[in-house]
Amino acid sequence: MKAITYLFILSLIIGGCGITSKTTKNNRNTVDDFATTIRKEDLKKHLEILASDEYEGRETAMPGQKKAAKYIADYFAEIGLEKGVNDTSYFQKFPVDVRDPKRVSLRINGEKLQFLKDFYYFGSFNDTLLTQKDIVYVNYGIDSPGYSDYKDIDVRNKVVLVREGIPENQPINEGWKNWRKKVEAAQEHGALAVISIKDNFEENVARVGFFIQNPRMQLHNKGMKDKKKLIPYFYISPKKAQEILSINASSTPNKVVGKVDIDLNINQVLESDNVLGFLEGTDKKDEIVVITAHYDHLGYDNGEVCNGADDDGSGTVAVLELAQAFMEAKKAGATPRRSVLFMTVSGEEKGLLGSEYYTKNPVYPLEKTVVDLNIDMIGRIDNNHQDNNYVYLIGSDKISSDLHEISEKVNAEKTKLVLDYTYNDEDDPNRFYYRSDHYNFAKNGIPVIFYFSGVHEDYHKPTDDVEKIDFEKIQKTARLVFYTAWEVANRDERLNTKH
């Protein structure tokens, strides 16, 4: 260890191991001095910017996410962190396949239908352009051995209109209530698309509208290209079916009821960014301590911006302050022995995409990565606690007993938070261990801790705003992360791992 003080050596002899303390140029700064530079005032300053309407909910690959990435990179540069991607950039860019449900036009009998008011769509299919195609009403759209709505009906190169559900008093398997079977049947008969009259249309839109209207994403070239693509499948309201197609429950099938124009241009390949700032260590600089949080959020919900102040603005600003605390140590001559990578990732809300991309395309070798300390939602108090002096820890003991013991020890000596392991239970139904970015590191055998404060009534809603954030709570948790990272970065041995 670099330049250990006499008093610290004495403390090891007399009282066992305490928090690692490195001397500085003036021999006055301590680890506590660096930890206390993580201040709620600075956390708030960052969050009021990143979780403002100007950042448009920071949706992956969208303009608000790009603004947030630039803000983070600019701050890393301001405090002196090295560029984390091959010394040339703060940005690790990655491509995502995007399916945007709002990029669709459906026109029936000359009338353009309104998305989520008159129709929505479902399923995975290719971009499609259909012009003035016949709509054929085929009742329920079922084709089973004992009953078929396609008997003596030619739907080749046409669009079929179907009713929801199955007819009564017919020998039909309940599986035909599933939309996918009806689409596959229409596709086998040569149809180009399916329009289904959706019972309780308005209620269903209210229930699943958020999921429907937001772009869905996956990493580009993830191996899904060979998956069977279905023909387009639309739901329309019964009111609109009656209004422009004159179709209701008593209508006679096997007739052309109108013409349809479909313009689907929903599939795009866009670019997103992980933001990496790097602090090179001293005598163990090839080993890497990683500190992560996801800075993306949901974008908009029915026109309202989702600012994601807690999810995960709170974790993001904690990473910014942790970075400056370590840089204060470097300026004081106490650079950690191991290197530290500060990484804010994108695409978490779309399926942990950014962290998945990093672990599949690591800038620093995974075999040299000692730990990932991941921070996601630490700015609120949940219904299970009365005050802010707690944090849920998930995963600390799953791969390394050393990591768990270090975490417990630094908390007992320094931060004195209540460490709640409720969600660390293997039988916990929430399965939070698998739901944030640390998991992509854990899958590679890297010890992890997930710092979390629980869900609340504003989770994934436009009301997750800065005004509701407890900045003292973020400060307490960020300091716990700092002490833990400091100890891991400066200890003699790497963390043990279970095999």
LINBELCOR-V804326 format. One record per backbone hydrogen bond with DSSP energy under -0.5 kcal/mol. NH is the residue of the N-H (numbers start at 1). CO is the residue of the C=O. Records with the same first field share a line. If there is no record, write none. Layout:
NH: CO  CO
This chain:
5: 21
9: 5
10: 6
11: 7
12: 8
13: 9
14: 10
15: 11
16: 12
23: 3
25: 332
27: 24
34: 30
35: 31
36: 32
37: 34
38: 35
39: 37
43: 39
44: 40
45: 41
46: 42
47: 43
48: 44
49: 45  46
50: 46
51: 47
52: 49
55: 52
56: 53
58: 55
59: 56
60: 297
62: 59
65: 59  62
66: 62
67: 63
68: 64
69: 65
70: 66
71: 67
72: 68
73: 69
74: 70
75: 71
76: 72
77: 73
78: 74
79: 75
80: 76  77
81: 76
82: 278
84: 276
85: 89
86: 84
87: 83
88: 85
89: 85
92: 90  274
93: 91
94: 272
96: 270
97: 218
98: 96  268
99: 216
100: 98  266
101: 99
103: 100
104: 102
105: 263
107: 261
108: 111
109: 259
111: 108
112: 110
113: 106  111
116: 119
117: 114
118: 114
119: 114
120: 235
122: 233
125: 123
128: 264
130: 262
133: 260
135: 258
136: 134  159
137: 135  255
138: 136  161
141: 138
144: 147
147: 144
149: 142
150: 142
151: 148
153: 150
155: 153
157: 190
158: 155
159: 134
160: 193
161: 136
162: 195
163: 139
164: 197
170: 167
172: 170
176: 173
177: 174
178: 175
182: 178
183: 179
184: 180
185: 181
186: 182
187: 183
188: 184
189: 185
190: 187
191: 186
192: 158
193: 158
194: 232
195: 160
196: 234
197: 162
198: 196  236
199: 197
201: 198
204: 200
205: 201
206: 202
207: 203
208: 204
209: 205
212: 208
213: 209
214: 210
216: 99
218: 97
220: 95
222: 219
227: 224
230: 124
232: 192
233: 122
234: 194
235: 120
236: 196
237: 118
238: 198
241: 237
242: 238
243: 239
244: 240
245: 241
246: 242
247: 241
251: 248
254: 137
255: 137
257: 135
258: 135
260: 133
261: 107
262: 130
263: 105
264: 128
265: 103  263
268: 98  266
270: 96  268
272: 94
274: 92
275: 344
276: 90  274
277: 342
278: 82
279: 340
280: 278
282: 336
284: 337
285: 282
287: 284
288: 368
289: 339
290: 288  371
291: 341
292: 373
293: 343
295: 345
296: 345
297: 58
299: 57  306
300: 298
301: 304
304: 301
306: 299
307: 305
309: 464
312: 310
313: 308
314: 309
315: 310
316: 312
317: 313
318: 314
319: 315
320: 316
321: 317
322: 318
323: 319
324: 320
325: 321
326: 322
327: 323
328: 324
329: 325
330: 326
331: 327
332: 328
333: 330
334: 329
338: 489
339: 284  287
340: 279
341: 289
342: 277  340
343: 291  341
344: 275
345: 293  343
350: 347
351: 348
352: 348
353: 347
354: 346
356: 352
357: 353
358: 354
359: 355
360: 356
361: 357
368: 365
369: 366
370: 288  368
371: 288
372: 447
373: 290
374: 372  449
375: 292
376: 374  451
377: 310
382: 453
385: 382
390: 388
391: 418
392: 452
393: 420
394: 450
398: 395
399: 395
404: 396  400
405: 401
406: 402
407: 403
408: 404
409: 405
410: 406
411: 407
412: 408
413: 409
414: 410
415: 410
416: 411
418: 389
419: 417
420: 391  418
421: 419
424: 421
425: 422
428: 425
431: 428
434: 431
435: 432
439: 436
440: 437
441: 437  438
442: 438
443: 439
444: 441
445: 442
446: 441
447: 370
448: 395
449: 372
450: 394
451: 374  449
452: 392
453: 377
459: 456
461: 458
464: 461
465: 463
468: 465
469: 466
470: 379
471: 469
474: 470
475: 471
476: 472
477: 473
478: 474
479: 475
480: 476
481: 477
482: 478
483: 479
484: 480
485: 481
486: 482
487: 483
488: 484
489: 485
490: 486
491: 487
498: 399
